[in-house]
Amino acid sequence: KNQVNFELGEDIHRENQDKLWSNANIDGRTHVSNREFSLIHAKESIQAIKQYHIVRELIDIINNPKNKHKICYITIYNLQLIIDYAYSNHGQLVYILYERNKLLDSLSNQQSNNLTYQLTNNLTNLSSNKQISNFSIYVRKRPLTSLELMNGCYDICYTNKQSITLHNCQLARNGRQLHMIHKHYFVDKVFNEYIDNYTFCINAIEPLISWAISGNESTLLCFGQTGTGK
């Protein structure tokens, strides 16, 4: 995960006062719920998320070997300088997202090779009635409800084929600085909020049913917030 700090328009350089407060047991962040906090600072949070995606899209353009745009000739180091100038303290995102893309490519190639290996082994083991153990993690993103949209809620989750990025905005203890923390999670497969139930079940559930019908054991564990469609 990586963290980007941005100011609320006030002087945040109060090191002496922070030292005096360092042992305090009072935490102003507990005075409001997470949802209330996200709505109070929605403008700043949404702006930070937009800046994150601008950097992500620039990295995607540079990493695409088929792209002949002039921006592709910019080095990662130079892009860091440009982003730091445009968005204070965001230059570090360039290197983080560049390395993240490399990891995603590696995972994609590894999964492709593993799939061929598993298919070959499955056919061999089925013929000899051996039990196969295979564990996969799938994630399905739920869309925002109409009530959430009406109340001003916004999307903090970005999905890729094999990764999820959660944008978590937090308030510093002194109440004068926000931290936008981008947390990256890598799984076997991610389904976005637009996929329908049929497509999801064909991809995630049907293989387990077919495996069980063939005389083997299948287990499905559903984990998630209440009301999200488990």
N, C-alpha and C positions, 0 to 999 in steps of 0.2 A: 504494500500500500504506500501511497505517497501523500504528503500534506502540503497545502498551499495556504499561506496566510494573506489576508487582505484587511485593510483598515475600515473602520466605520466613520471616517472623517474626523476623528478626534486624535489628540496626542496620546500615543500608546507607550511612549518611552518613559515609564515611571518605575524604574527598577527598584528604587529605594522603598517605594510604597508596596511594591509586590513582595519585597523581602519581609516587610512588617506583617504582611497578610499571609505569608507562606504557611504559618502554623494554625491559621484560623480554621475553625470547624464549620463555619457558615458558608454554604455554597449557593450563590444566587441562582444557579442553573436549575436548582430543584424547585424553584418557586413557580415555574410553569411547566406544563407537560411538553414532551417532544413535539407533538403536533402543533401546540400553540406557539412554540418557539419557531418552528419552521415557517409558520404563517406570518409571524411578526417580522422575520428577516427574509421573507420570500423574495423581495426584489434583489437583495445582495446575493442570495443563494442561486437564483435563476441566472443572474449575470455570470457568476463563477462557473456554473455548469455549461453555459454557452461558450465561455472562453475555453473550457476544457475540450469541448467538441470541435472547436476551430483548430486547436492544436492537433487533435486526433486526426482530423480530416487532412491536414497538411502533411502529417506523417504518412498517412495512407497513400497520398499522392506521390510522395518521394519514394516510398517503398515499392510502388507499382512499376515493374520493369517495362510494361507496355506503354506507360505514359511518356509522351514526348514533350510535355510542357516544360517551359524554361525553369520553373521552380524546382524541377528534379535535379538541376545542377547545383542547388544550394546544399552545402554540407550540413550535417546535424549540428555541428558546433556553431555555424553561422545562424542557423535557424533558432538556436537557443538564445543568441544575442538579440535577434529580431523580436522574439516573443517576450523576452525580459524587458525590452524597451517598450513594447506595446502594452503588455500586461505585467505589472510589477510582481516579481517573485514567481512568475509562471514558467520561466525558462527551464526549470528543473523538470517540468512535465515532458519536455521534448525527449530527453534521454530516457525517462521512465517509460513513455509510450513506445519509443523506438525499440527498447528491450522487450517490452510486452508483446509487440508484433512478432519479433523473432521467436519468442517462446510459443506463441500461437501457431506459427508456421511449423515449428518443430513438433508440437503436439498433434497437429493435423496429419503430418507425414507419419508419425508414430502410430496414430490410430488407424490410418489406412493400411499400414503393414500388419498391425495386430489383427485387423478384420480378416485379411486374407489367411493369416495363420489360424485364427479361430474357426473359420469356415471349414478349412481342411481338417482340423482336429475334430470338429463336431461330427463330420461325416464318418470319420474313422471310429470315434467313440460310440456313436449311435449303433454302428454295426456290431460292436462288441459289448453293448449294454453297459458301458461305463458311465458313471455320473460326472457331469461337468459342473464346475464351480466358476461362475462369472458374476462379477459385481459391477454395476454401472450406476452413475448418478446423472439423472436428467432433471432439468429445471424448467418450469413453465412460468412465465411472467403473466401476472394478471393485469388487466387494464384498470385505469382509474374509473371509479363509478361516477355516474352523473351527479350524485350528491357531493362527492369529493371535489369534482370540477367546479361545481356551483359555489363551494366554500373556499375556493382559491387554492386548492391543493395542486401540486405540480409533480412531474415525473422526476424521480431521482435514480432511476435504474436504467442503465444502458446494456443491451444484450448483443452478443455476437454468437456465432455458431457454437463456440465452446467456452465462452467466457461471459461473466457478468461484472459490471462496474456499478458500485453503489456510491452515490455522492452524499456524504454525511457532513452536514454543516454543524459545527459546534461552537459554543461561546467560551472564550477564555475566562478564567476565574475572576479577573478584574472587571469583567463585563464590558470591556472596551475594544475587544478584538475578536474577529470571527476566524475559525479554522475550517477550511473545506478539505475534508479527507476523502480521497478517492480510493476505495477498496476494490481490489480485483480478485475474482474467484474463477478458478478454472475447473470445468466439469466435462463429462463425456459428450453431452449435447444440451443445447439451450433452445427452447421454443419461445418465440416472442408472443406479445399480447394479441396478435392478430390471427393466430392459428385456431382452427375450429376443433371441436372435441373429436370428431371422426379422424381427422389427420393425426391428431396427437395419439389417439388410442391405437391406430394402425402402426405407428412408429414405436411407441413405448410399451403398449400393453399386449398387442397381438403376438409378438414373439414369445412372451412368457406363457401365454395360453397355449400356443402351438407346442411349446416345449413340454408343458404339463400333459397335454393330450397324448404326446408320444411316449408317455410313461415315466417322465422325469419329474423332478420337484422344482417349483417356481415360487418365489416370494416377492411380493410387492409391498414396499413400505412407503406410505404417503406422509409427508411432513410439511406443515405450513400453517399460516395463520387461520383462525376460524373464519369461515365464510369465503374462503378463496377458491373453493371448487374441488376439494380433495375427493 
